[in-house]
Amino acid sequence: MKVLDLRCDSSHGFEGWFGSEEDFIAQHERGLVECPLCGSKAVSRLPSAPRLNLSNAREPAVPAQKSRPAERLPDTPEAQQLQALWMQAVRHVMANTEDVGERFADEARRIHYGDAPERGIRGQASPVQAAELAEEGIDVLPLPIPKALKEPMQ
């Protein structure tokens, strides 16, 4: 089993587990490797060094990392903590709301006008539908849900 450090073009860091280097390459070329947070398939492998536990061996000096482009998020403990908190919030929303899918705008109106019981819902709405809901005084919050949370774990 090969565990690789990966990062998407939005700077989300994650691990990928593959049977071999060749498995990673084959899956990546077929577009099967994607970020579990945002679903981006623009994934790159981060450099990593094997850790060898040899007696009397010294820890090698870590070379300075090259700076990233300005648009990327920093890979800091704070950024990782924010990412973890965001995932926790998304999981909470998913566990405590009903998925009404593409009926979201209609169901939100029914709840707002008292035609359906009040409850937390989630689903899909176009930007036009979201604007119409806002004009009617119906509060909506766009929340991108990672594809990995929408599907059962394998």
C-alpha positions in Angstrom: 0.0 0.0 0.0 1.3 3.4 -1.0 0.1 6.5 0.9 0.7 9.7 -1.0 0.4 13.3 0.1 -1.8 15.1 -2.5 -3.0 18.7 -3.0 -5.7 20.1 -5.3 -5.5 23.4 -7.2 -7.4 25.1 -4.3 -4.6 24.0 -1.9 -6.6 21.4 0.0 -4.2 18.8 1.3 -5.2 15.2 1.6 -3.8 11.7 1.5 -4.4 9.1 -1.2 -4.0 5.4 -0.7 -2.9 3.4 -3.7 -1.7 -0.2 -4.4 1.4 1.2 -6.1 2.9 4.2 -7.8 1.5 2.8 -11.1 -2.0 2.6 -9.6 -1.8 6.3 -8.7 -0.6 7.3 -12.2 -3.3 5.2 -13.9 -6.1 6.5 -11.7 -4.8 10.1 -12.1 -4.7 9.8 -15.9 -8.2 8.5 -16.0 -9.5 11.4 -13.8 -10.4 9.2 -10.9 -8.3 11.1 -8.3 -10.1 14.1 -6.9 -10.1 16.3 -3.9 -12.5 15.0 -1.2 -13.3 18.6 -0.2 -14.1 20.4 -3.4 -14.1 17.6 -6.0 -11.4 19.2 -8.1 -9.6 16.7 -10.4 -6.6 19.1 -10.7 -4.6 17.1 -8.1 -0.8 17.0 -7.8 1.4 14.8 -5.7 3.4 16.6 -3.0 7.1 15.6 -2.6 7.7 13.2 0.2 10.7 11.4 1.5 10.6 7.9 3.0 11.3 7.7 6.6 13.9 5.2 7.5 14.4 4.2 11.1 18.1 3.3 11.2 20.0 3.1 14.5 22.5 6.0 15.0 21.1 7.7 11.9 20.6 11.4 12.1 17.5 13.3 10.9 18.3 14.9 7.6 18.0 18.6 7.3 14.7 19.6 5.7 15.3 21.9 2.7 13.3 25.2 2.5 10.1 24.9 0.6 9.6 27.0 -2.5 7.0 29.6 -2.1 3.6 29.0 -3.6 1.6 31.4 -5.8 -0.2 34.1 -3.9 -3.7 32.7 -4.7 -3.1 29.5 -2.7 -4.0 29.0 0.9 -1.0 28.6 3.2 -0.3 25.1 4.4 -0.3 25.9 8.1 -1.8 24.3 11.2 -4.3 27.2 11.3 -5.4 26.5 7.7 -5.7 22.8 8.3 -7.8 23.6 11.5 -10.1 25.8 9.5 -10.5 23.1 6.8 -11.3 20.6 9.6 -13.9 23.0 11.2 -15.5 23.6 7.8 -15.8 19.8 7.2 -17.3 19.4 10.7 -19.9 22.1 9.9 -20.8 20.5 6.6 -21.2 17.1 8.3 -23.4 18.8 11.0 -25.7 20.4 8.3 -26.0 17.1 6.5 -26.9 15.2 9.6 -29.5 17.7 10.7 -31.3 18.7 7.5 -33.4 16.9 4.9 -32.1 16.7 1.4 -34.9 17.9 -0.9 -32.7 18.0 -4.0 -33.9 20.1 -6.9 -37.2 20.8 -5.1 -35.3 23.2 -2.8 -36.8 26.5 -3.9 -40.3 25.1 -3.9 -39.9 23.5 -0.5 -38.4 26.6 1.0 -41.4 28.6 -0.1 -43.8 26.0 1.2 -42.1 26.2 4.6 -41.9 30.0 4.6 -45.6 30.4 3.8 -46.7 27.7 6.3 -47.7 25.1 3.7 -45.2 22.6 5.0 -43.8 21.9 8.5 -40.8 24.0 9.5 -37.6 22.1 9.3 -34.0 22.4 8.1 -33.7 21.5 4.4 -30.8 21.4 1.9 -30.8 21.0 -1.9 -29.9 22.6 -5.1 -31.1 26.0 -6.3 -29.9 28.1 -9.3 -28.5 31.6 -8.7 -31.8 32.9 -10.2 -33.9 30.8 -7.8 -31.7 31.9 -4.8 -32.2 35.6 -5.8 -36.0 35.1 -6.1 -36.1 33.5 -2.6 -34.1 36.4 -1.2 -36.6 38.9 -2.7 -39.4 37.0 -1.0 -37.6 37.3 2.3 -36.6 33.7 2.5 -33.0 33.3 3.8 -30.8 30.8 2.0 -27.1 30.0 2.5 -25.0 28.5 -0.3 -22.9 25.6 1.1 -20.8 23.6 -1.2 -20.8 20.0 -0.1 -17.8 17.9 -1.0 -18.6 15.0 -3.3 -17.0 12.6 -0.9 -19.7 13.4 1.7 -22.5 13.0 -0.8 -21.7 9.4 -1.6 -21.2 6.3 0.6 -17.6 5.5 1.7 -16.0 2.7 -0.2 
